[in-house]
Amino acid sequence: MIARDIIFHLSVRNVRLNLLRSLLAALGIVIGVIAIASIGMMGTNMTLSVTAQLSDMANKLTVTGYLGEESDIDGAMRGGMGPPPPGAGGPSTDRVLVTENQFKEIKRIAEKYGIVYSVHQDSDQIRVGSNTGRATIYGLDSGVIRQIFTINEGEYPESPSSVLVGPLLAERMGLRVGNRIKIGDPAEGSTTVRVAGILEERGLSMDINTDVAIIGSEDLFINLFGGKEGYDQVNIVMNDASDVVTVKAKIEGTLNKKKNKITVQDSSRMAESITATVSSMTTFVMAIAGISLLVAAVSIFNVMMISVAERVREIGILRSIGTRRGEVLRMFIYEATIIGAVGATIGAVLSLIAGYAIVVEMVGTSDYFFTYESLIYVPEAMFIGIAVCIVSGAYPAWRASNLDPIEALRAE
């Protein structure tokens, strides 16, 4: 056993005799382990957090009118046809709407897989008391609003003059349940609506970004902006995310059979792309952090070379009394390993503290900190730190083991 190995005890003694120098060498390993482990944990927590946020998007499809040159203008009518009513922001003239017939066809294909609903969308000026601003305004079927949105305060709208508002918009404009909002330019005529409820925060979302928006009924939207000629988008919330590819293929195969009339966006691909980007950034930053271990390797190499130079006579005595070359080699490898183990252990403890602080500060949550995917970076960083020490000590150990015992005894 290594604990009974006299060579190991000699190595421990040598580390103790040069304790300060050994600790300074181990400090590089400490810094390297902290850097790699804490950055790895931060990247993992960020990836898991983003993945969790995007998981709600992975079961959604968004259908919009095709904007390419081949789009069928008769089949997908361009928005902005005809003047908007007074006070309206006016829909954009460069978008293609999904027609009622297309919506019915999409619903026929996809309603057995989940919820299919149409969306009107525009933006306009809003006024709350003396506060003014601009907000996105959505118009949806009243029944759908109850199905897909969760309210934090208040109740669902019961009339066309009642709306829901996003939490960030409510915070920015100082809105409370029961407040009145004037939508539209006062000079051209505005419409007043009442805040019936405030939504829960949704964060990242591909279908509808409600956190800074106003959600009302289709009747309210049409009264404000028009829009009977079509919809800005049709969303599908799948019951099973695994059906996304199937439904997408069916919709495109049916509606784009002769010409591209609609575009179907698959949110799962965007989620995968964002996750891959975060992972790539984490790997890049970890590679930069690994430079600290390169510096530590140079330090360990220097310490071991100095140790060999200072102990030439001791090595000569050991060789003259029958110590084999392999045992001398092992003694110096043990010393490098001890320095690495001490540095890696200290670094591991400190990396848990530093990693937790960094994760809370950068990611904003520690929900995923104590998961296997996060904590695995601690033993991995320790292994790398110890391996760096052993590799750095290999040449000095080989050099010590190959000293000529007669020449070593002559050394002063």
N, C-alpha and C positions, 0 to 999 in steps of 0.2 A: 504493500500500500504506500501511496505517496507520502502519507503522514509519518511513516517510519523510515523514509528514505533520507539517509544522511546528506545526500546531495541537495535535497530540497531544503533541509534545515540550514545548510551552508548558504543557500540562496537567500533565505529569509534573513539570516544574519547580515549578509552583505547589503541587503536593502535597508535594514535598520541602521547600519553604520553610515550609510549615505542617505539618511531619511529625507533631508531637505531637498537634495538634488532629485531623489526619486519622486517626491511629491510634486515638484515643479514639472517633472516629465509627465506625471500622471494628470496634471492639470489640463494639458492639451487634450488628453483622452476625455476628461470630464466635459470640457467645452464641446468637443465633437459629438459625444453621446447626447448631450442636452440639445444641441442644434438639430441633429438628425431625428431624434425621438420626438421632440416637441413640434417640429415642423411637420413630421409625418402624421402626428396625431391631429394637428390643426387641419391638414389637408383632408384626412379621412373624415373628421367631424364635419368639415365644410361640405364634402361630397355627400355624406349621409344626410345632412340637413337639407341640401338642395334637392337630393333625390326624393326625400320625403315630401318636400313642397311640390315637386313636379309630379309625384305619383298621382295626384288628383287630376293631372292633365293627361296622363297616359291613356285614359279611357274616353278621350274626346276626339271628335272629328268636327272640323269647321268647313262649311261649303260656302264659297263665294263665287260671284260671276267671273268668268274668264276675261282677263284684260289683254290677251294677246291679239295679234292681227287677225287671227282666224275666228275670233268670237262672233257668234251669231247675234247681230244686233236685234233681229226680230225676235229671237228666242230668249235673249237676256237683255232687257231694255236698259239703256243707259240712264243713270240717275240724273236728277236735275232738270228733267223735262217739264217745262212750264214754270212760271214764277212761283216762288215760295210764298206762303201767306205772310201777313204782316208780323213782324217780331221774330221771324224765323231766321236761323243762321244760314239756312239754305244748304241742301246736300251738295256734295262735291260733284262736279260735272265730269270727272275722270274715272268714275267707278262704274262697274257693271252690276246691276241688281239681279237677284235671283227671282224669277217670275213665280206667280202663284201656281202655275202648272208644274213648274220644276219642283217647287216645294212639295206639292202633292205627290209627285213621283218619288222624291227622296223619302218622304214619310212612308209611302207604301213599301219601299225597299227596307227601310231601317227601323221602323217602329217596333218590330218584334225583338229587336236587339237592345232597345233602350228608349230614352226620351228624345223625341225630335221636336225642335221648336224653332220658330223664325224670330229674327231680331231686326228691328229698325235701330239705326244709330245716327246721331248727328251731334253737333256741339253748338253752344250758344252762350250768350252773356247771361249771368245770373246776378241777382241782387238780394241780399239779406240785410234789411235795415240800411245802414250806411256802408256795409261791406259789399264790394263788387268783385266779380271774378268771371271765370269761364269754366264750363264743365261739360263733359260728355253726357249725353242724354240717350237712354235706351228706351225703346218701346217693345213690350212683350205681352203676350197673352196673359191675362190675370191668373188663370189657372196654373200656367207654367211658372209664374213668379213664386207661387207657393211651393212648387215642387223642387226648384233648384236653388233657392236662396234661403239662408238662415238669418233670422233677425236677432240682433243683440238687445235692442230696446224697441218698445212700441209694438205695432201690429202691422199686418199686411194691409195694403190699400184696399178700401172698400168702394171707392168711386174713382172716376177718371181724374178728379182734381187732387187726389192723394198720391204721394210718391214715397219711395224708399231712397235713402241716400247712403253713400259709402262712408265708412268710419273716418277715413282721412279727409274727405271733403267736409264732413261734419265738424271735425276738429279745426280745420283751416278756416271755415266760415262761422264757427261758433254756433252750429245748428243743434237744436234740441227737438225732441218729439213735440209736434204741435206748432212749430215755427212755420212762417210763410216764406216762400221763395218766389221771386219774380223772375220769369224766364223770358228773355228777349230784350231787344233794344227799346228802352222807354220812349224814344223819339218816334219809333215806328209802331209801337203798341206791344205790350207785354202780357203774359199770362201768369196768374198767381196760382201756385199750388201749395198744398199743405204737407208737411213732413209727417207721414204716418208711422214710420219706423226707421231705425238705423241698422244697417247690415253688420254682420260680423266681418272682420277683416279676412280677405281671401288670399292676399299676396299675389305671387306670380300666377297668371292664368292666361291661357291662350284664347279661350272663347270670349269671355266678357270681363273686362277690367273694371270691376265695380267699386273699388276702394275710393276712387275720386270721381264717382259718377252719380247720376240721378236715374233711377229706374221707375218708369211709369207704365201705364197701360198703352196698348196699341192706339186706342181712341185718343188719348192725350197726345201721343206722338204725331198722329196724322193731323190733329187739329193744329199742332205747332208747325210741322214741317211738310205736311203732305206725305206721300209715300205709298199710296194705294197701288201704284204701278209695280211694286215689287219689294223685296227685302234685301237689306244690306248683307245679311249672312243667314245661314241655317246651321244650327249646332245640333250635334248628336252626342248625348251622354250615354255611353255604352254600359250595359249591365256587367259585361265581362270584357276586360281590356284585350283579351286574346282574339276577340271578334273584330278588332279595329281594321286589320288588313283585309279581311273578307268583305266587310261592309264597304270599305273604301273602293275596292275593286268592283263591286257590284254597282255602286253609284256611278263611277267613272265609265264603266262598261255600258251602262244604259244611257246616260245623258250625254256622253262624249262619243257616241258611236260613230257619227259622221263628221262632226266638227267639235272642237273644244268650246263648250258652252259654260262649263263650271270648273272651279279648282277646288280640290279636296285637300285640306291640310291635315296631316297626321301629327298630332301633338307628341306622340311617343318618340318620334325621331328627334324633335327638338329637345326633349328631355335627355335623350341619349347623348346628343351633341353637347349640351351644357355640361353634363356629368363628365364626358370625356375631356372637355376643355379644362375643367377644374382639376382633374387628375393629372393632366399634362403639366399644368402650372405647378402643382405640388411636386411632381417629379423633378422639374427644372430647379425649383427652389431648394429641394433636398440635395441636388447635385452641387449647388453652390455651397450649401452647408457642409458638404463633405470635404471641402477645401480645408476646413479646420482640422480634420483628421489627417490630412496630408502634412500640415504643419506639425501636428503631434507626432507623426511618424518620423519626421526629420529630428525632432527633439529627442525621441526615444533612441534613435540611431546614434545621435551624438553622445547621449548619456552612456550608452552601452560601450561605445568606442573608448570613451574616457575611462570607464571602469576597467576595460581590458588593459589599457595603457598603464593605469595605476597599479594593477595587480599582476604584472608580469612575473615578478619574483614569487608571489604566492602561487601562481599557476605552475611555475617551475618546481616548487616544493611538492605540490600535489602530484605532478607527473612523476617526480623522482621516487615517491613512496608507493608508486604502483597505480595511481589513479589513471584510468583509461581515457582516451580522447573522447569517447562517447559520453563519459560522465562529466567531463569538463564542458562539453557542448551542452549537455542537459542542464548543468548548473546555471549557465548564462541564459538559456531559454526559459528556465524557471523564473529567473529574475525579471525578464521581460514580461512574462505571463503574470507575475505578481503585480508588477506596476500597472499592467493593463487591467487586471481584475479589480484592483483597488479603484483605479480611475473610472472604470465602467460601472462599478457598483455605486460610487458616489454620484456619477452622472445620471444613473438610472433613477435614483431617489430624487435628485434635483429636477430631472426632466418631467417627472410626474407633477411636481409643483409648478414648474414653469409652463409645462404643456397645458395644465388646467387653466392657468391664468390667461394664456394666449388664446385658448379656445373660447373662453367666456368673453374675452374682449373682442376677438375677431369674428367669431361665428354668432355670438349672442346667446348661445344655449350650450349647456353641458349634458344634454340628454343622451348623447352618443359617446361621451368621453370614456365611460367604463365598459365599453363593448370590446369584444375580441378584436375586431377590425382596427380599433384605435390603440389598445394597449399592446398589441403585438409588436409595435414599433420599439417598445422599450427593450425587450430581449434581443430584437434584431440589432438595435444600435449597440447594445452591450457586446454582442458577438462580433460585430464589425470592429469595435474599439479594441477588443482583446486580440483579434486577428491582426490588426494593424501593428500592435505591439510585438507579437510573435514574429511577424515578417520583418519588422524593423530590427529586431534583435538577432535575426538568423545569421547575418554576415559577421557581426562582432563575435557571436558565439563560435562560429566556424573558425574565425581567425584565432580565437583564444585556444581552441582545441588543437590547432595545428602549430602552436608555438613549440620550438625545439626546447626540451627541458634543460639541456646544458646551457644554451644561450639565455634562457629565462632565468636560471640561477645566477648568472653573471650580472644580470641587470641590477642597477642601483635603485 
